Amino acid sequence: MSKNIDPNLLFTFEPFRIWFTTSHTTKRKMHVQKELGFGTKTMSKIWGDQFPMRSDIIAKICLTYDLKLDQVMRMRTKDEIEKLKESLD
C-alpha cells in the first residue's frame, strides 16, 4: 500500500452490512444493536466505516452471528480507496 493512503480508509464493514440486509432475521439495526450490546456511537461507526475500531467489537460481531472475519469486514482495493478519496475532496 502507498504511504499516502489514510489508514482509516483501508477497511470497510460492507460484508457485515450485506449479511445484515440478506440474512439477519429482522433486518432492523436496533435489533442488532441490542443483540450485540453496542452503543449508538459504535453502531454509527460500523454503518459509516469509521475507524479505528477495537478488535473486541469485531470479535463480538463474529461470535454473536457465527461469522468469519471476511464476512464482517474486508480491506478495500486501491481503486476503491482512490474513488473514496476523490469523493471526500
C-alpha positions in Angstrom: 0.0 0.0 0.0 1.1 3.5 -0.7 2.4 5.5 2.2 0.0 8.4 1.5 -3.2 6.3 2.0 -5.2 7.2 5.1 -5.3 4.0 7.2 -8.8 4.9 8.2 -9.9 4.3 4.6 -8.4 0.9 4.3 -11.2 -1.2 5.8 -14.9 -1.5 5.4 -17.7 -3.2 7.2 -19.5 -3.7 3.8 -19.6 -7.6 4.2 -21.4 -7.2 7.5 -23.9 -4.8 6.1 -24.5 -7.2 3.2 -25.0 -10.1 5.6 -27.4 -7.9 7.6 -29.6 -7.0 4.7 -29.7 -10.5 3.3 -29.5 -12.8 6.4 -30.5 -11.1 9.6 -33.9 -12.2 10.8 -35.5 -8.8 11.3 -33.2 -6.6 9.3 -33.6 -3.9 11.9 -30.4 -2.1 13.1 -31.9 -1.5 16.6 -32.2 -5.3 17.0 -28.5 -5.8 16.0 -27.5 -3.1 18.5 -29.4 -4.8 21.3 -28.2 -8.3 20.3 -24.6 -7.1 20.4 -25.0 -4.8 23.3 -23.3 -1.9 21.5 -24.0 1.8 22.0 -25.2 4.1 19.3 -21.7 5.5 18.7 -20.3 2.0 17.9 -23.2 1.2 15.6 -22.7 4.5 13.8 -19.0 3.7 13.3 -19.9 0.3 11.9 -22.6 1.6 9.4 -20.3 4.5 8.5 -17.0 2.7 8.1 -15.4 4.8 10.8 -12.1 3.5 12.1 -10.2 2.7 14.2 -12.4 0.0 15.7 -11.5 -2.1 18.7 -10.8 -5.8 17.9 -13.2 -6.9 20.7 -16.0 -5.2 18.8 -15.2 -7.1 15.6 -14.8 -10.3 17.6 -18.2 -9.9 19.2 -19.9 -9.5 15.8 -18.2 -12.7 14.6 -19.0 -14.7 17.7 -22.6 -13.4 18.1 -23.6 -14.2 14.5 -21.2 -17.1 13.8 -19.5 -15.2 11.0 -15.9 -15.3 9.8 -13.8 -12.2 9.8 -14.2 -11.8 6.0 -18.0 -11.9 6.4 -17.7 -8.9 8.8 -15.0 -6.7 7.2 -12.6 -6.5 4.3 -9.7 -4.4 3.0 -10.6 -2.0 0.2 -8.8 -2.2 -3.1 -6.5 0.7 -4.2 -9.1 1.7 -6.8 -11.9 1.8 -4.1 -9.7 4.0 -1.9 -8.9 6.4 -4.7 -12.6 6.8 -5.5 -13.4 7.3 -1.9 -10.6 9.9 -1.5 -12.0 11.7 -4.6 -15.5 11.8 -3.2 -14.2 13.2 0.1 -12.3 16.1 -1.6 
